[in-house]
Amino acid sequence: MAFEPVIGLEVHAQLKTKTKIFCSCSTAFGKSPNANTCPVCTGMPGVLPVLNKQAVTFAIKAGLATNCTINRESRFDRKNYFYPDLPKGYQISQFAMPIAEHGFLDIEADGTEKRIGITRIHMEEDAGKLIHDPLRGKSMVDLNRTGVPLIEIVSEPDLRTASQAGAYLRKLHAILKYIDVCDGNMEQGSFRCDANVSLRPVGQEKFGTRTELKNLNSFKNVEKAILYEIQRQTYVLEEGGEVIQETRLWDPTKNRSASMRGKEEAHDYRYFPDPDLVPLIVDDAWIQDVRAGMPELPEEKKQRFITAYNLSEYDAAVLTADLDMANFFEQTITPLKNIKQAANWIMTTLMGMLNAKAIEISESPVSAHEFSKLLGLLESSRINANAAKTVFEQMIETGQDPESIVKEKGLEQVSDQGELEGMVDEIIQENPDEVQAYRDGKTKLFSFFMGQVMKKTRGKADPKVVTPMLKSKL
């Protein structure tokens, strides 16, 4: 029997507020354990939560950017469960009346476009973090993260493949960074994803039993985990077994998931309205104010890059997939004329270096300004492409200015007509057999002659000057 996967994603995005959602404690990452705490976020008796207005504004912004309807009234609920990193014994969240609903994102994957529905966006506080010490057989709790503001973005079960899930996540990640409500750092947990996966026979409307995958800390791991889960459930069903509704933990080192616990349902949490928080009323003026301050979104920037810079749709999509990359590109091309050349260098040489070092563009050892200066030397024919790559490698290692490296290593291109003509004449005299063969029709030998010129000039000859000169003399 052929099965169809049904996939839904739940994304937790940490909002970039300076303080927590219901108290004035800092949200700064990396502080010593329990440094960013107070009686409110540690759940001491008698304290009252006060809602952070900036967190609400960020939630509205995220709702507008994902085509959601912003609810004029929303409410906070208590989600009850017992766990050592939850000091109050409940999490303040939104259940029955979230801040935003009924949105969508259009994605491109598997060669087709698809609209993925967004069920809801709700606000909630984060839990703490347990640190396990296997040597002492103890667990310690760090409550710095407790009360940090989150939005949970829940997709409709519209995804059918792991690559669609990856495309949806990457687009959502880009949008949240573009609108500057989340830093998107998956390693620090600022952008976290849980995936719900089920299978059903092709043609069947009813959903199958779903499992939830957790600990997905990168786009690649999300795709790998979903693929694994599809294969695991397929095997279970084909062997005549039943898929159990459960939460499974992904192990990125073993590339497999393991059962963690039975999957909870909403009624297991005993949601009820939080009596300490009044309903949240968002008026039209607030929404319009947020809408007026919305920046350019990834799709808008992509279309602008195509129109303004005459880039292909593919190039524009690559360069705008990340806000830092898009900014780097625009800063680089400001003084340049050859936009296509700059785009190619960023997408190949620069991105190749970033991938090799496993770093983000924001961590690049070469700034956009210095990269622009390097491409300016190439554009003005002061150096050729091979020399430019040598200079770039030296810039990464030493942090030197490209102009200094060119002078220091003597890489400036030879463009003098007289000097090059003398060299070309010498090469033709030294290789009579090859010259005759070329004239007899073996035109592929042209690359041999170009190689000889480059050898004589130690790779510094300007091909734009040499090529027509060499063709004429041959």
C-alpha positions in Angstrom: 0.0 0.0 0.0 1.3 3.5 -0.8 1.2 6.0 2.0 1.1 9.8 2.0 2.9 11.7 4.7 1.0 14.5 6.6 3.3 17.0 8.3 2.6 19.9 10.6 5.2 22.1 12.2 5.2 24.0 15.6 7.8 26.7 15.7 8.8 28.5 18.9 10.5 31.8 18.3 12.1 33.8 21.1 11.2 37.5 20.8 14.0 40.0 20.9 12.8 42.0 23.9 15.3 43.2 26.5 13.2 41.9 29.3 11.0 38.9 30.0 7.3 38.7 29.1 5.8 39.2 32.6 8.7 40.8 34.6 11.7 43.1 34.2 14.4 40.5 34.3 16.9 40.5 31.4 16.6 38.1 28.5 20.4 38.2 27.8 21.8 34.8 26.8 24.9 33.3 28.5 24.6 34.7 32.0 25.6 32.6 35.0 22.8 30.2 36.1 19.8 31.8 37.8 21.3 35.4 37.4 18.3 36.7 35.4 15.6 35.8 37.9 13.2 37.5 40.3 10.2 36.5 42.5 7.8 36.8 39.5 9.6 34.5 37.0 10.6 32.0 39.8 6.9 31.7 40.9 7.1 33.0 44.4 3.8 33.3 46.3 1.8 36.5 46.0 3.6 38.0 43.0 1.6 39.2 39.9 2.7 39.2 36.2 2.8 42.4 34.2 2.6 42.0 30.4 5.5 43.4 28.3 4.0 45.6 25.6 7.0 45.2 23.3 6.4 41.5 23.2 2.8 42.1 22.1 4.0 44.5 19.3 6.5 41.9 18.1 3.7 39.2 18.0 1.5 41.5 16.0 4.4 42.2 13.6 4.9 38.4 13.1 1.2 37.9 12.5 1.1 40.6 9.8 4.3 39.3 8.1 2.7 35.8 7.9 -0.7 37.0 6.5 -2.6 36.3 9.8 -5.7 38.0 11.1 -4.8 39.9 14.4 -7.5 39.2 17.0 -8.7 42.4 18.7 -9.1 40.4 21.9 -6.9 37.6 23.1 -6.5 35.9 26.5 -3.8 34.3 28.5 -4.3 30.8 29.9 -2.5 28.6 32.3 -1.1 25.4 30.8 -0.7 23.0 33.8 2.0 20.4 33.9 4.7 19.4 36.5 8.3 19.5 35.5 11.4 20.8 37.5 12.1 23.6 35.1 8.6 25.1 35.5 8.7 26.8 38.9 5.0 27.9 39.0 3.7 24.4 38.1 2.1 26.0 35.0 3.1 27.9 31.9 1.3 31.1 30.9 0.3 30.7 27.3 -2.7 31.4 25.0 -5.1 28.6 24.1 -8.7 29.4 23.3 -8.1 33.0 22.1 -4.6 33.5 20.5 -3.3 36.8 19.3 -3.2 35.8 15.6 -4.9 33.2 13.3 -5.6 32.0 9.8 -2.3 33.0 8.0 -0.3 31.4 5.3 3.2 31.2 3.6 3.8 30.4 0.0 6.8 28.2 -0.5 8.7 26.6 -3.4 9.9 23.0 -3.0 10.1 19.8 -5.1 9.8 22.0 -8.2 6.4 23.4 -7.3 4.8 26.2 -5.4 2.6 25.5 -2.5 0.6 27.5 0.0 1.0 26.4 3.7 -1.6 27.5 6.1 -0.8 28.9 9.5 -3.4 27.9 12.1 -2.4 30.3 14.8 0.3 32.4 16.5 0.1 32.6 20.2 2.2 34.2 22.9 3.7 32.3 25.9 6.5 32.3 28.4 9.5 29.9 28.0 10.4 27.3 30.6 13.8 26.9 32.3 16.6 24.6 31.4 17.6 21.3 33.1 21.4 20.5 33.2 22.1 16.9 33.7 25.3 15.7 35.5 25.6 12.0 34.8 28.8 11.7 36.9 27.1 12.8 40.1 23.7 11.4 39.1 22.1 14.8 39.6 20.2 17.4 37.6 20.4 21.1 38.1 17.9 23.8 37.0 18.7 27.1 35.4 15.8 29.5 35.4 17.4 32.3 33.4 15.2 31.3 30.4 12.0 31.1 32.5 9.6 33.8 31.4 11.5 34.7 28.2 8.8 35.8 25.7 8.0 33.3 22.9 5.5 33.1 20.0 4.5 29.7 18.9 3.6 29.5 15.2 1.5 26.5 14.3 1.2 25.4 10.7 -1.7 23.5 9.2 -1.0 19.9 8.3 -0.4 21.0 4.7 3.2 19.7 4.3 3.8 16.5 2.5 7.6 16.1 2.2 10.7 16.8 4.3 11.9 19.3 1.6 8.6 21.2 1.9 9.0 21.4 5.7 12.6 22.6 5.2 11.5 25.3 2.7 8.7 26.5 5.0 11.0 26.7 8.0 13.7 28.6 6.1 11.1 31.1 4.8 9.6 31.6 8.3 13.1 32.0 9.8 14.0 34.6 7.2 10.8 36.6 7.7 11.3 36.7 11.5 14.8 37.9 11.1 13.8 40.5 8.4 11.1 42.0 10.7 13.7 41.9 13.6 11.5 40.2 16.2 13.7 37.1 16.6 17.5 36.6 16.1 16.8 33.1 14.7 19.7 31.4 16.5 18.8 27.7 16.5 21.9 26.6 18.5 20.9 28.9 21.4 17.3 27.8 21.1 15.9 31.2 19.9 14.2 29.4 17.0 13.0 25.9 17.8 10.8 23.5 15.8 8.7 20.4 16.7 7.4 18.3 13.8 4.2 16.3 13.8 4.3 13.4 11.3 1.7 10.9 10.3 1.0 8.6 7.4 -2.3 7.7 5.7 -3.1 5.6 2.6 -3.0 7.6 -0.6 -6.5 8.9 -1.3 -7.7 8.7 2.3 -9.0 11.9 3.9 -8.7 10.8 7.6 -5.3 11.5 9.2 -3.2 8.7 10.6 -1.8 8.5 14.1 0.8 11.2 14.5 4.1 11.3 16.4 5.8 14.5 17.5 9.6 15.0 16.9 11.6 17.1 19.2 15.2 18.3 19.5 15.4 19.6 15.9 18.1 22.2 16.1 18.9 22.8 12.4 17.1 22.9 9.1 19.0 19.8 8.0 18.1 17.9 11.2 14.4 18.8 10.7 14.5 17.3 7.2 16.5 14.2 8.3 14.2 13.5 11.3 11.1 13.8 9.1 12.5 11.5 6.5 13.5 9.0 9.2 10.1 9.1 10.8 8.3 8.6 7.4 10.5 5.5 6.8 9.9 4.2 10.4 6.1 4.6 10.2 6.0 3.1 6.7 7.9 0.0 8.0 5.6 -0.3 11.1 2.4 -0.1 8.9 3.7 -2.5 6.2 4.6 -5.0 8.8 1.0 -4.9 10.1 1.7 -2.9 13.2 0.1 0.3 14.6 1.8 3.7 15.0 1.7 4.8 18.6 0.9 8.4 19.4 4.1 9.6 21.2 6.8 12.2 21.4 10.1 11.1 20.0 13.5 12.7 20.5 15.9 13.1 17.5 19.5 12.1 18.0 21.6 14.0 15.4 24.7 11.9 16.1 23.0 8.6 15.4 20.6 10.0 12.8 17.6 8.3 14.4 14.8 9.1 16.9 13.9 7.4 20.1 10.6 7.3 22.1 10.5 10.0 24.8 7.0 9.8 26.2 3.4 9.4 25.3 2.0 12.4 23.4 -0.2 14.7 25.4 -3.5 16.1 24.3 -4.8 19.6 25.1 -7.1 18.3 27.9 -4.0 16.8 29.7 -2.8 20.3 30.4 -6.1 21.4 32.1 -6.0 24.9 30.4 -8.0 27.6 32.1 -7.9 31.5 31.8 -5.2 33.0 33.9 -7.0 35.0 36.7 -4.0 37.3 37.2 -4.1 38.7 33.6 -6.9 40.7 32.0 -7.9 40.2 28.4 -5.4 41.7 25.9 -7.2 44.3 23.7 -5.4 45.3 20.5 -7.1 48.2 18.7 -6.9 49.2 15.1 -4.5 52.1 15.8 -2.0 49.7 17.3 -2.2 47.4 14.4 -1.9 50.2 11.8 1.1 51.6 13.7 2.9 48.2 13.5 1.9 47.8 9.9 3.3 51.3 9.0 6.7 50.3 10.5 7.0 47.0 8.7 10.3 46.6 6.8 10.8 45.1 3.4 10.0 41.3 3.5 12.1 38.6 1.8 9.8 38.2 -1.2 9.6 42.0 -1.7 13.4 42.3 -1.5 13.8 39.4 -4.0 11.5 41.1 -6.5 13.4 44.4 -6.1 16.8 42.7 -6.6 15.4 41.2 -9.9 14.1 44.5 -11.1 16.8 46.9 -9.8 19.9 44.8 -10.3 18.8 42.7 -13.3 19.5 39.4 -11.4 18.0 36.1 -12.2 15.2 34.8 -10.0 17.6 32.1 -8.6 20.4 34.6 -7.8 17.9 37.0 -6.1 16.4 34.1 -4.1 19.9 33.0 -2.8 21.0 36.5 -2.0 17.8 37.5 -0.1 17.3 34.2 1.8 19.1 35.7 4.7 18.9 39.4 5.7 22.6 39.7 6.6 23.5 38.2 3.2 21.2 40.7 1.4 22.7 43.6 3.3 26.2 42.4 2.6 25.4 42.2 -1.1 23.9 45.7 -1.3 26.8 47.2 0.7 29.3 45.4 -1.6 27.8 46.7 -4.9 27.4 50.3 -3.9 30.6 51.5 -5.7 30.6 48.8 -8.3 29.3 48.6 -11.9 29.5 44.9 -12.6 26.6 43.7 -10.4 26.5 40.2 -11.9 30.1 39.6 -11.2 29.7 40.7 -7.5 26.7 38.4 -7.1 28.7 35.5 -8.5 31.6 36.1 -6.2 29.4 36.3 -3.2 27.4 33.1 -4.1 30.6 31.1 -4.9 33.8 32.3 -3.4 32.4 34.1 -0.3 29.7 31.5 0.5 32.2 28.7 -0.1 34.5 30.2 2.5 31.6 30.6 5.0 30.5 26.9 4.5 34.0 25.7 4.9 34.4 27.5 8.1 30.8 26.7 9.2 30.1 30.4 10.1 27.4 32.9 9.3 27.9 36.0 7.0 27.7 38.1 10.1 30.9 36.4 11.3 32.8 36.8 8.0 36.4 37.8 8.5 36.1 40.0 5.4 33.7 42.9 5.6 31.4 44.0 2.8 33.5 47.2 2.4 36.8 45.2 2.0 35.1 42.7 -0.3 33.9 45.6 -2.4 37.4 47.0 -2.7 38.7 43.6 -3.9 36.0 43.4 -6.6 36.8 47.0 -7.5 40.4 46.0 -8.3 39.0 43.1 -10.4 36.5 45.3 -12.2 39.1 47.9 -13.1 41.4 45.1 -14.5 44.2 45.9 -12.0 44.1 42.2 -11.1 42.6 39.1 -12.8 40.3 36.5 -11.4 43.1 34.1 -10.3 44.9 36.9 -8.5 41.7 38.1 -6.9 41.2 34.6 -5.4 44.7 34.7 -4.0 44.1 38.1 -2.5 40.8 37.0 -1.0 42.5 34.0 0.7 45.2 36.3 2.1 42.5 38.7 3.4 40.9 35.9 5.3 44.2 34.8 6.9 45.7 38.2 7.7 42.8 40.8 7.6 44.9 43.0 5.3 43.6 45.5 2.9 43.3 44.1 -0.7 45.3 46.9 -2.2 48.2 46.3 0.2 48.2 42.5 -0.6 48.3 43.3 -4.4 51.3 45.6 -4.0 53.1 43.3 -1.5 52.8 40.2 -3.7 53.2 41.9 -7.0 49.8 40.7 -8.4 48.9 43.7 -10.5 47.8 42.7 -13.9 50.0 43.3 -17.0 48.0 45.3 -19.4 50.7 47.2 -21.3 50.2 46.6 -25.1 53.8 46.8 -26.0 55.1 44.6 -23.2 52.4 41.9 -24.0 53.0 42.1 -27.7 56.7 41.3 -27.3 55.8 38.3 -25.2 53.2 37.0 -27.7 55.8 37.4 -30.6 58.3 35.3 -28.6 55.8 32.6 -27.9 54.8 32.3 -31.5 58.5 32.1 -32.6 59.2 29.5 -29.9 56.3 27.2 -31.0 56.3 27.0 -34.8 54.7 23.5 -34.9 51.8 24.5 -32.7 51.3 27.7 -34.7 51.1 25.7 -38.0 48.7 23.2 -36.4 46.5 26.1 -35.2 46.5 27.6 -38.6 45.6 24.2 -40.1 42.4 24.2 -38.1 43.3 22.9 -34.6 41.9 26.0 -32.9 41.7 24.3 -29.5 45.5 25.0 -29.3 44.5 28.6 -28.5 44.4 27.6 -24.8 48.0 26.4 -25.1 49.1 29.8 -26.3 47.1 31.6 -23.6 48.8 29.3 -21.0 52.2 30.2 -22.3 51.5 33.9 -22.0 50.2 33.4 -18.4 53.3 31.4 -17.7 55.6 34.2 -18.9 53.7 36.8 -16.9 53.3 34.5 -13.8 49.5 34.7 -14.3 49.3 38.5 -14.4 48.5 39.1 -18.1 45.2 40.8 -18.8 43.1 38.2 -20.8 41.0 41.1 -22.3 44.2 42.5 -23.9 46.0 39.2 -24.7 43.1 37.3 -26.4 42.4 39.7 -29.4 46.2 40.3 -29.8 47.0 36.6 -29.8 44.1 35.7 -32.2 45.3 38.4 -34.6 48.9 37.2 -34.7 48.0 33.6 -35.0 
